[in-house]
Amino acid sequence: MTISIWRYSHLTLAISSALFITIAALTGIVLAFEPISDTLKPYASEALQTVSIAETIEVLQEKYEEVVQIEIDENDFVSATVISKEGASSTFYVHPKTGEKVGAPIEKLALFKFATNLHRSLFLKSTGRCIIGFVSFLLFLIAITGMLLIAKSQGGIRKIFTKVVQENFHQYYHITLGRIFLIPLIIIALTGVYLSLEKFSLVPQNKNKTQSLKINENALHIKVIDFEFFNTTKLKDIKKIEFPFSKDAQDYFYVKTTQNEYQIHQFNGQIISQKKQSFNNLGVYYSLILHTGKGTIIWSIILLLSCFAVLYFIFSGFSMFIKRMKTTTKILNKTTKDEAEFIVLVGSETGTTIRFATAFKNALSKANKKVFLGELNEYTRYEKAKSLLIFTATYGAGEAPANASKFLKLLGTVQQKNELKYTVLGFGSTNYPAFCKFAILVHASLQIQPKFTPEMPLIKIDNQDFDSFENWKNKWCSLNNLPLEIDENDVSEKEGATIFNVTHRSEVNDDDTFLISLKPNKKLQFTSGDLLSITPQGETRKRQYSIAKIEDEIVLSVKKNALGVCANYLATLHAKDRILGRIQPNKKFHFPEKAKDVLLIANGTGIAPFLGMIQENRKIRIHLFWGGRTRKSLEIYGKYIEAALENKTLTSFQAAYSQEQKKYVQELLEGQTAFIANLLREEGVVLICGALSMQLAVEKALGTIASQELNRSLTALKEKKQIRTDCY
């Protein structure tokens, strides 16, 4: 229930302030360039660190008739207001050591003026300042609730910076960027609130009293440049010096530093009084620096990036919200709960698990079984039920999803009429330490309840792996003598297919094999090893091809055969033709990011994803073993392999030809025992793609090497993801 409170709080705050935060972020982007452009101007001087006040006053008094004021801004630019010997008054930037004019005061650009007014007050004066201050406070709350949500999803505060599991693009970067920009956003929000409160005098005012100091009434008159304070104080410590307007002894120098304000006698240099800057003044000063980035390029750039991050958070947050709304629409049932023989209950945080439960429920309905699908929080008495199936995800450090938080309590209070067989499927990711923890708790809780009998052991599904789900479904169907058909499309996200333009198709070679290159008509995220799902027009079953990503295009290797409807369809296409398809991520078969050596093993068209992996490689040693019928079979891949060897993105290549040499790809491993053993010992990875029969033969050879040379099992290597397969 906790996660729901924080999620809804985060969402409510975001929705209520989205428009104003968007305006603030857009204007903040513009305003971030102002301190950057100011700082880059050549008016600052390193002499500021070494030159005393007296030295600067001396050179200014030599050059000008009268000095009215000296001021040092956040950029360490020294400006002087003077009266020239001709009697003209002017203000300009000076060199602190020479007194020379180095530039005119920076005039605020019209764009920055417009952005500042919009950013501060929305052109609504005091009302706008009040709104912006309140929105800044909401931004602070959004950052805090966001941090709590991240902590929950990662398994606790201590694990907030652990690896993020990439369930989808926006979720991954929403969390990743949220962790990076959390501190800058809190600083921006709090300083914005403070500046607004100060504008309306809602912060404690300066209660520090001016401290009058004891002075020597008989002190001699001395030159300004001989004042002890002016000689011992460096210009870098000063913010402003106001000179006396008259020769009256009661008219003093006014000196302001970051910490104090001083009045100094204009004739003898004695400090007449001093007053410590109030907490409020210091708060305003540092808040202004932190909120605007004045005087520092690095912080200004951080503020700029933070504003871009805020815009992305708004976009990605609402994208995830809309997606969740789509996937959590009201569940429809043709059968009531009291008529159903099969009860399917689901616990899902993001909607992914609901897709699996819905697909299973629909399959039961097609098999003419009475089935009811509901959420775990809706658990109640079921009059005719004989079987209970629970599909549930786990959130964060083992918490129940929002729609399952009441289930365990209900389980102890609701008494069932009939004896029920039950099965529990846990959905999660092994990247989280609390993998399927809630499902484990549900399964254990059902075991101690009367009238419940486990039909199968607890099943855990890692990263929505369809193969694991399919294996469970087949076992369950065998136990219940029910042939159910569930297609992977039934559990995939219901996003529209993408149009792909054919850019090239090679001639069909002697093996009836060809390459076809496709370019999506919109920007898509994909990588070599992902799958392209194609359903030819007029067909109901899809065909999946493992893809190579080469220069932002998809390259498929396809083999025609008498029964291959999709392959034969692709063979008829030419450049500029268009097809519909859907990219399906295949994370378990992506190229490893960290490995010294990678061995790619393929036969026939299974080489396709490896062509892309090799082409994108920059630093890992890759070795390719490939099996084909004849040397001519290799010709359509030759240009890719030759270029990779020349560019050193491919370290070595070996081929086996079944018709010419009577040799198969698995036989290449037999003479490479030492090499393969060392590769596996050094945490290298083996990827296998192609025919299932080839996979079995290759795995047998690898298993023998691992057992004899490393005393490891094939299963252990697969669990460590050192052996990855995508075969058919």
C-alpha positions in Angstrom: 0.0 0.0 0.0 3.0 2.3 0.7 4.1 2.2 -2.9 0.7 3.3 -4.1 0.6 6.2 -1.7 4.0 7.5 -2.9 3.2 6.8 -6.6 -0.1 8.6 -6.5 1.4 11.5 -4.5 4.2 11.7 -7.1 1.7 11.6 -10.0 -0.7 14.1 -8.4 2.1 16.6 -7.7 3.4 16.2 -11.3 0.0 16.6 -12.9 -1.0 19.7 -10.8 2.3 21.5 -11.5 3.3 20.2 -15.0 2.4 23.3 -16.9 4.2 25.7 -14.6 7.2 23.4 -14.2 7.4 23.2 -18.0 7.5 27.0 -18.3 10.1 27.2 -15.5 12.3 24.6 -17.2 12.1 26.1 -20.6 12.9 29.6 -19.3 15.5 28.1 -17.1 17.2 26.6 -20.2 17.4 30.1 -21.7 18.5 31.8 -18.5 21.3 29.2 -17.9 23.1 30.6 -21.0 23.2 34.1 -19.4 25.8 33.4 -16.7 27.7 31.2 -19.1 27.9 34.1 -21.7 28.8 36.6 -18.9 31.5 34.5 -17.4 33.2 34.0 -20.8 33.6 37.8 -21.2 37.3 38.8 -20.6 36.7 41.2 -17.7 37.8 39.0 -14.8 41.4 39.3 -13.5 43.6 37.0 -11.5 45.0 40.1 -9.8 41.8 40.2 -7.7 43.3 37.5 -5.5 46.4 39.6 -4.7 45.6 43.3 -5.1 44.5 45.1 -2.0 41.7 47.7 -1.8 44.2 50.4 -1.3 46.1 49.6 -4.5 43.0 49.7 -6.6 41.8 53.0 -5.0 45.2 54.5 -5.6 45.3 53.8 -9.4 41.7 54.9 -9.8 42.3 58.2 -7.9 45.2 58.9 -10.2 43.2 58.5 -13.3 39.9 60.1 -12.4 38.7 63.2 -10.6 36.6 61.3 -8.1 35.7 57.7 -7.3 32.1 57.1 -6.3 31.8 53.4 -5.9 33.7 50.1 -6.5 31.7 46.9 -6.9 32.8 43.2 -7.5 30.1 41.0 -9.0 29.6 37.2 -9.0 31.8 36.9 -12.1 34.7 38.7 -10.3 34.3 41.6 -12.6 35.4 44.9 -11.0 33.2 47.8 -11.9 33.9 51.4 -10.9 31.6 54.5 -10.9 33.8 57.5 -11.3 33.8 61.2 -12.3 36.3 62.0 -14.9 38.6 65.0 -14.9 36.1 66.5 -17.4 33.3 66.2 -14.9 31.4 63.3 -16.6 30.1 60.5 -14.5 30.3 56.9 -15.8 30.4 53.3 -14.8 32.5 50.6 -16.4 34.6 47.5 -15.7 38.3 48.2 -14.7 41.4 46.2 -14.3 41.9 46.1 -10.5 45.7 46.6 -10.7 46.0 49.3 -13.4 42.6 51.0 -13.2 42.3 50.8 -17.0 38.8 50.5 -18.5 38.3 47.0 -19.8 34.7 47.1 -20.9 31.3 48.6 -20.6 28.7 47.2 -18.2 27.0 44.1 -19.5 23.5 45.0 -20.8 20.9 42.3 -20.2 19.6 41.0 -23.6 15.9 41.4 -24.4 15.6 37.6 -24.5 17.0 37.2 -21.0 14.8 40.0 -19.7 11.7 38.3 -21.2 12.8 34.9 -19.8 13.6 36.3 -16.4 10.1 38.0 -16.0 8.4 34.8 -17.2 10.5 32.6 -15.0 10.0 34.7 -11.9 6.4 35.8 -12.1 4.7 34.6 -15.2 4.2 38.4 -16.0 1.7 38.4 -13.1 3.8 40.4 -10.7 3.3 39.4 -7.0 0.6 36.9 -7.8 3.0 35.2 -10.3 5.9 35.2 -7.8 3.6 33.5 -5.3 2.6 30.8 -7.9 6.2 30.2 -8.9 7.3 29.9 -5.2 4.6 27.4 -4.6 5.5 25.4 -7.7 9.1 25.4 -6.5 7.9 23.7 -3.3 5.9 21.2 -5.4 9.1 20.4 -7.4 10.8 19.7 -4.1 8.1 17.3 -3.1 8.1 15.7 -6.5 11.9 15.1 -6.1 11.5 13.6 -2.6 8.6 11.3 -3.6 10.5 10.3 -6.7 13.5 9.4 -4.6 11.3 7.3 -2.3 9.8 5.5 -5.3 13.3 4.8 -6.7 14.3 3.5 -3.2 11.2 1.2 -3.2 11.8 -0.1 -6.7 15.5 -0.7 -6.0 14.9 -2.5 -2.7 15.7 0.2 -0.2 17.6 3.4 0.4 20.9 1.6 0.6 20.4 0.2 -2.8 19.1 3.4 -4.5 22.3 3.6 -6.6 22.4 -0.1 -7.6 21.9 -1.3 -11.2 18.5 -0.3 -12.7 16.7 -3.1 -14.5 15.7 -1.8 -17.9 12.0 -2.9 -18.2 11.5 -0.2 -20.9 13.3 2.8 -22.3 11.4 5.6 -20.4 11.4 3.7 -17.1 15.1 3.1 -17.2 16.1 6.7 -18.0 13.5 8.2 -15.7 15.1 6.4 -12.8 18.7 6.8 -14.0 18.5 10.5 -14.7 16.4 11.0 -11.6 19.3 9.7 -9.5 21.8 11.8 -11.3 19.9 15.1 -11.0 18.2 14.5 -7.6 20.6 16.8 -5.7 20.6 19.7 -8.3 16.8 19.6 -8.5 16.4 19.7 -4.8 18.8 22.7 -4.7 16.9 24.4 -7.5 13.6 23.9 -5.8 14.7 24.9 -2.3 16.5 28.0 -3.5 13.5 29.0 -5.6 11.2 28.6 -2.5 13.6 30.7 -0.3 13.9 33.5 -2.8 10.1 33.7 -3.1 9.7 33.7 0.7 12.3 36.5 1.0 10.5 38.5 -1.7 7.3 38.5 0.5 9.3 39.1 3.7 8.4 35.7 5.1 11.8 34.8 6.3 13.4 36.1 9.5 14.7 39.6 9.0 18.1 40.9 10.0 18.2 41.2 13.8 21.9 41.7 13.9 22.7 45.1 15.5 25.3 47.5 14.3 28.3 47.3 16.6 29.8 50.7 17.2 33.5 50.5 17.9 35.7 52.5 20.2 37.7 55.0 18.2 40.6 57.3 18.8 39.3 60.9 18.6 42.8 62.3 18.3 43.8 60.1 15.4 45.7 61.9 12.6 44.4 62.4 9.2 46.0 60.0 6.7 45.7 59.2 3.0 43.0 56.7 2.0 45.7 54.5 0.5 47.3 54.3 3.9 44.2 53.0 5.7 45.1 49.8 7.5 41.8 48.1 6.6 42.2 48.9 2.9 45.8 47.7 2.8 45.2 44.4 4.6 42.0 43.4 2.8 42.2 41.9 -0.7 39.8 43.0 -3.4 38.5 39.4 -3.7 36.9 39.7 -0.2 34.9 42.8 -1.1 31.4 43.1 -2.7 31.0 46.9 -2.7 32.7 50.1 -1.5 30.8 53.3 -1.4 32.9 56.5 -1.1 31.8 59.5 1.1 29.7 62.0 -0.8 31.1 65.0 1.1 34.0 66.1 3.3 31.9 66.0 6.4 33.6 63.9 9.1 30.2 62.1 9.7 30.2 60.9 6.1 31.9 57.5 6.0 33.2 54.9 3.6 30.6 52.0 3.4 32.3 48.6 2.8 30.3 45.4 2.2 31.8 41.9 2.3 30.0 38.6 2.1 30.0 38.3 5.9 30.0 41.9 7.2 29.2 45.5 6.6 31.6 48.3 7.8 31.6 52.1 8.2 35.1 53.5 7.9 36.2 57.0 8.9 37.1 58.9 5.7 40.0 60.8 7.3 41.8 58.4 9.6 40.7 54.9 8.3 39.3 53.8 11.7 36.4 51.3 11.6 33.5 53.2 13.1 31.1 50.3 13.2 30.5 46.8 11.9 27.5 44.7 11.3 27.4 41.0 10.6 25.3 40.0 7.6 22.1 38.3 8.7 21.3 34.7 7.9 18.7 36.0 5.6 21.1 38.1 3.6 23.5 35.2 3.3 20.6 32.9 2.3 19.6 35.3 -0.4 23.1 35.7 -1.7 23.9 32.0 -1.9 20.4 31.0 -3.0 20.8 33.5 -5.9 24.1 31.9 -6.9 22.8 28.4 -6.7 19.6 29.1 -8.4 21.0 31.1 -11.3 24.6 29.8 -11.7 26.0 33.3 -11.7 29.8 33.4 -11.7 30.4 29.7 -12.5 30.2 27.9 -15.8 30.2 24.4 -14.4 27.2 25.0 -12.1 25.4 26.9 -14.9 25.9 23.8 -17.2 24.5 21.6 -14.4 21.5 23.8 -14.1 21.1 23.8 -17.9 21.2 20.0 -18.0 18.8 19.8 -15.0 16.2 21.8 -16.9 16.5 19.5 -19.8 16.1 16.6 -17.4 13.0 18.1 -15.9 11.4 18.3 -19.4 12.3 14.6 -20.0 10.9 13.6 -16.6 7.6 15.3 -17.5 7.5 13.5 -20.9 8.6 10.1 -19.7 6.5 10.2 -16.6 3.3 10.9 -18.5 4.3 8.3 -21.1 4.6 5.7 -18.4 1.3 6.9 -16.8 -0.5 6.6 -20.1 1.1 3.2 -20.8 0.0 2.0 -17.3 -3.5 3.3 -17.9 -3.7 1.3 -21.2 -2.5 -1.9 -19.5 -4.7 -1.5 -16.4 -8.0 -1.1 -18.1 -11.0 -2.8 -16.6 -10.8 -6.6 -16.9 -13.8 -8.0 -18.8 -15.2 -11.4 -18.0 -17.9 -13.4 -19.8 -18.3 -15.7 -16.8 -19.1 -14.5 -13.3 -16.9 -15.5 -10.4 -19.4 -17.8 -9.0 -19.9 -19.7 -12.3 -16.3 -20.1 -13.1 -14.4 -23.4 -12.7 -11.0 -21.7 -13.1 -10.1 -18.5 -11.2 -7.2 -16.5 -12.4 -6.0 -13.7 -10.0 -3.3 -11.3 -10.9 -1.0 -8.9 -9.0 0.7 -6.4 -11.3 2.5 -3.1 -10.7 3.1 -2.0 -14.3 0.6 -4.0 -16.3 3.1 -6.5 -17.7 1.9 -9.5 -15.6 -1.8 -8.7 -16.5 -0.9 -9.4 -20.2 0.2 -12.9 -19.3 -2.9 -13.5 -17.1 -5.2 -12.2 -19.8 -3.6 -14.4 -22.5 -4.0 -17.4 -20.3 -7.6 -16.6 -19.4 -8.5 -16.1 -23.1 -6.9 -19.4 -24.0 -9.1 -21.1 -21.4 -12.1 -19.4 -22.8 -11.3 -20.6 -26.3 -11.1 -24.1 -24.9 -14.7 -23.7 -23.7 -13.8 -23.5 -20.1 -15.5 -21.2 -17.6 -12.9 -18.8 -16.3 -12.9 -15.6 -14.3 -10.0 -13.1 -14.2 -9.6 -10.7 -11.3 -7.1 -8.8 -9.2 -5.6 -10.3 -6.1 -7.2 -7.5 -4.0 -10.6 -8.8 -5.2 -10.1 -12.3 -3.7 -13.4 -13.6 -2.3 -15.4 -16.8 -2.1 -15.9 -18.7 -5.4 -18.9 -21.0 -5.4 -18.0 -23.4 -8.2 -14.2 -23.0 -8.5 -12.0 -26.0 -8.7 -8.7 -24.4 -9.7 -7.0 -21.2 -8.6 -4.1 -19.7 -10.7 -2.2 -16.7 -9.3 0.0 -14.6 -11.5 1.9 -12.0 -9.5 4.8 -9.6 -9.8 6.9 -8.4 -6.9 7.7 -4.8 -6.2 10.9 -3.3 -4.7 12.2 -5.2 -1.7 9.6 -7.9 -1.8 6.5 -5.8 -1.5 3.1 -6.7 -3.0 2.0 -4.8 -6.2 -0.6 -2.1 -5.5 -3.5 -4.4 -6.7 -2.3 -7.3 -4.5 -1.6 -5.5 -1.2 -4.7 -6.8 0.6 -4.6 -10.4 -0.7 -2.8 -12.0 2.3 -5.1 -10.5 4.8 -8.1 -11.6 2.7 -6.7 -15.1 2.4 -7.0 -15.5 6.2 -10.6 -14.3 6.4 -12.3 -15.7 3.3 -13.5 -19.3 3.6 -13.8 -21.3 0.4 -16.7 -23.7 -0.3 -14.7 -26.2 -2.3 -11.3 -27.8 -2.3 -9.1 -25.8 -4.6 -6.0 -26.8 -6.5 -3.7 -23.8 -6.9 -0.7 -22.8 -8.9 1.4 -19.6 -8.4 3.5 -18.0 -11.1 6.0 -15.3 -9.9 7.1 -12.6 -12.4 10.2 -10.5 -11.8 13.9 -10.0 -12.6 16.9 -11.8 -11.2 18.7 -8.5 -11.3 16.7 -7.6 -8.1 17.7 -9.4 -4.9 14.0 -9.8 -3.9 13.3 -11.9 -7.1 9.7 -13.1 -6.9 9.7 -12.7 -3.1 6.0 -11.8 -2.9 5.1 -14.8 -5.1 7.1 -17.0 -2.7 5.1 -15.5 0.2 1.8 -16.1 -1.5 2.7 -19.7 -2.3 3.8 -20.4 1.3 0.6 -18.7 2.7 -1.6 -20.9 0.5 0.1 -24.0 1.7 -1.0 -23.5 5.3 -4.6 -22.7 4.3 -7.3 -25.4 4.6 -8.9 -26.5 1.3 -5.9 -25.5 -0.8 -3.7 -28.1 -2.5 -0.6 -27.2 -4.6 -1.0 -28.5 -8.2 2.6 -27.5 -9.2 5.7 -26.1 -7.5 6.1 -22.3 -7.5 7.2 -21.2 -11.0 9.4 -18.0 -11.4 9.4 -16.1 -14.7 12.5 -14.0 -15.2 12.1 -10.7 -17.3 8.8 -11.8 -18.8 10.6 -14.7 -20.6 8.0 -16.2 -22.9 9.8 -19.6 -23.2 9.7 -20.1 -19.4 6.0 -19.2 -19.5 5.4 -21.5 -22.4 7.1 -24.4 -20.6 4.9 -23.9 -17.5 1.8 -23.7 -19.7 2.6 -26.9 -21.4 3.2 -28.7 -18.0 -0.1 -27.3 -16.6 -2.0 -28.3 -19.7 -0.6 -31.8 -19.5 -1.7 -32.1 -15.9 -5.2 -30.9 -16.8 -5.5 -32.5 -20.2 -6.2 -29.2 -21.8 -4.5 -28.2 -25.1 -4.1 -24.4 -24.8 -2.6 -22.2 -27.5 -0.9 -18.9 -26.4 1.1 -16.9 -29.0 3.9 -14.6 -27.9 2.1 -11.8 -29.6 -0.7 -12.3 -27.0 1.6 -11.2 -24.2 3.6 -8.6 -26.0 2.9 -4.9 -25.7 0.0 -4.0 -28.0 1.8 -1.4 -30.0 1.2 -0.9 -33.7 3.4 -2.5 -36.2 6.1 -0.4 -37.9 6.5 0.2 -41.6 9.9 -1.0 -42.9 11.2 0.1 -46.3 13.2 -2.5 -48.3 16.6 -0.9 -49.2 18.2 -3.9 -50.7 17.7 -7.6 -51.4 20.5 -9.9 -52.6 20.1 -12.6 -55.2 19.0 -16.0 -53.9 22.1 -18.2 -53.8 22.6 -21.9 -54.3 21.3 -22.6 -50.8 18.1 -20.7 -51.5 19.4 -18.1 -49.0 19.4 -14.3 -49.4 20.0 -11.1 -47.4 17.4 -8.4 -47.1 18.0 -4.9 -45.7 15.1 -2.9 -44.1 14.9 0.6 -42.8 12.1 1.6 -40.3 10.2 4.7 -41.3 10.4 6.1 -37.8 13.1 6.1 -35.1 13.2 2.7 -33.3 15.4 1.4 -30.5 16.8 -2.0 -31.5 20.1 -3.9 -31.5 21.7 -6.9 -33.0 20.1 -10.1 -31.6 16.6 -8.6 -31.2 13.8 -10.2 -33.2 11.7 -8.8 -36.1 8.3 -10.3 -36.1 6.6 -10.4 -39.5 3.1 -11.7 -40.4 2.6 -11.8 -44.2 -0.7 -10.4 -45.4 -3.5 -12.9 -45.2 -1.6 -15.0 -42.6 -2.4 -15.3 -38.9 0.9 -16.8 -37.6 4.0 -14.6 -37.3 7.6 -15.5 -38.3 10.5 -14.2 -36.2 13.9 -13.4 -37.6 17.0 -12.6 -35.5 18.3 -9.3 -36.8 21.6 -7.6 -37.4 21.8 -3.8 -36.9 24.1 -2.4 -39.5 24.3 1.4 -40.0 20.8 1.9 -38.5 19.3 -0.7 -40.9 18.0 -4.2 -40.2 19.6 -7.0 -42.1 18.0 -10.4 -42.2 19.4 -13.7 -43.5 16.5 -15.7 -44.9 16.3 -19.2 -46.4 13.5 -20.1 -48.8 11.7 -23.5 -48.5 8.6 -25.1 -49.8 6.6 -24.5 -46.6 8.1 -21.1 -45.7 5.3 -18.7 -46.4 7.1 -15.7 -44.9 10.5 -16.5 -46.4 9.0 -16.9 -49.9 7.1 -13.7 -49.4 10.3 -11.8 -48.5 12.1 -13.3 -51.5 9.6 -11.5 -53.8 10.4 -8.1 -52.4 12.6 -5.4 -54.1 14.1 -2.1 -53.1 11.4 0.5 -52.2 8.8 -2.1 -51.3 7.3 -1.9 -47.8 6.4 -4.4 -45.2 4.9 -4.3 -41.7 6.8 -5.7 -38.7 7.3 -5.4 -35.0 10.6 -5.3 -33.1 10.8 -7.5 -30.1 13.7 -7.0 -27.7 15.7 -10.2 -27.0 17.9 -9.1 -24.1 19.0 -12.6 -23.3 20.8 -12.7 -26.7 22.4 -9.2 -26.7 26.2 -8.9 -27.2 27.9 -8.8 -23.8 29.2 -5.4 -22.8 32.0 -6.7 -20.6 34.1 -9.7 -21.8 37.6 -10.1 -23.1 36.7 -12.7 -25.7 33.4 -13.7 -27.3 32.9 -16.8 -29.4 30.1 -16.7 -32.0 28.9 -20.0 -33.3 26.3 -20.3 -36.1 25.2 -22.3 -39.0 23.4 -21.2 -42.1 21.2 -18.1 -41.7 22.0 -18.0 -37.9 25.0 -15.8 -38.8 22.7 -12.8 -39.3 22.7 -11.2 -35.8 26.5 -11.9 -35.6 27.1 -9.7 -38.7 25.7 -6.8 -36.8 27.4 -7.5 -33.5 30.8 -7.7 -35.3 30.2 -4.5 -37.2 29.4 -2.6 -34.0 32.2 -4.1 -32.0 35.0 -1.7 -31.0 37.1 -3.3 -28.2 36.2 -7.0 -27.6 38.0 -9.9 -29.3 35.5 -11.8 -31.4 35.9 -15.2 -32.8 33.4 -16.6 -35.4 32.8 -20.3 -36.1 30.3 -20.8 -39.0 29.0 -23.8 -40.7 27.5 -23.9 -44.2 27.0 -26.4 -47.1 29.7 -25.1 -49.5 32.1 -22.3 -50.0 29.6 -20.6 -52.2 27.2 -20.5 -49.3 29.6 -18.0 -47.6 29.6 -15.6 -50.5 26.6 -13.5 -49.5 28.3 -12.9 -46.1 31.8 -12.6 -47.4 32.0 -8.8 -47.7 30.9 -8.3 -44.1 33.5 -10.9 -42.7 36.3 -9.6 -44.9 35.7 -6.0 -43.8 35.5 -7.0 -40.2 38.8 -8.9 -40.3 40.4 -5.9 -42.0 39.0 -3.4 -39.5 39.9 -5.8 -36.7 36.4 -5.8 -35.3 36.6 -9.6 -35.9 39.7 -11.3 -34.5 39.4 -14.8 -36.2 37.1 -16.7 -38.5 36.7 -20.4 -39.1 34.2 -22.2 -41.4 33.1 -25.8 -41.8 31.4 -27.0 -45.0 29.1 -30.0 -44.6 29.0 -31.0 -48.3 32.5 -30.2 -49.5 34.4 -31.2 -46.3 31.9 -33.4 -44.6 32.5 -31.3 -41.6 30.1 -29.5 -39.3 30.5 -26.4 -37.1 30.5 -28.4 -33.9 33.6 -30.3 -35.1 35.5 -27.0 -35.2 35.4 -27.0 -31.4 37.1 -30.3 -31.1 40.5 -28.9 -32.1 40.1 -25.8 -30.0 39.8 -27.3 -26.5 42.5 -25.2 -24.9 41.2 -22.0 -26.5 37.6 -22.6 -25.5 38.6 -23.6 -22.0 40.7 -20.5 -21.5 37.9 -18.3 -22.9 35.4 -19.7 -20.4 37.9 -19.6 -17.6 38.4 -15.9 -18.3 34.7 -15.1 -18.1 34.3 -15.1 -21.9 30.9 -15.6 -23.5 29.7 -18.0 -26.2 26.7 -17.1 -28.4 25.0 -19.8 -30.5 22.5 -19.0 -33.2 21.0 -21.3 -35.9 19.4 -24.7 -36.1 18.3 -26.4 -32.9 20.1 -29.6 -33.9 23.4 -27.6 -34.3 22.8 -26.1 -30.8 22.5 -29.5 -29.2 25.7 -30.8 -30.9 27.6 -27.6 -30.0 26.4 -27.7 -26.4 27.5 -31.3 -26.1 31.0 -30.4 -27.2 31.1 -27.4 -24.9 29.8 -29.4 -22.0 32.6 -32.0 -22.5 35.3 -29.2 -22.5 33.8 -27.5 -19.5 33.6 -30.7 -17.5 37.1 -32.0 -18.4 39.0 -28.8 -18.4 37.2 -26.6 -15.9 35.2 -29.0 -13.7 32.1 -27.0 -14.5 28.7 -28.0 -15.9 27.0 -26.7 -18.9 24.1 -25.7 -16.7 26.3 -23.6 -14.5 27.8 -21.8 -17.5 24.3 -21.0 -18.8 23.2 -19.7 -15.4 26.2 -17.3 -15.5 25.1 -16.3 -19.0 28.5 -17.4 -20.4 26.5 -19.5 -22.9 23.6 -17.8 -24.6 21.5 -19.3 -27.4 18.9 -18.3 -29.9 18.1 -21.3 -32.0 15.1 -22.7 -33.8 
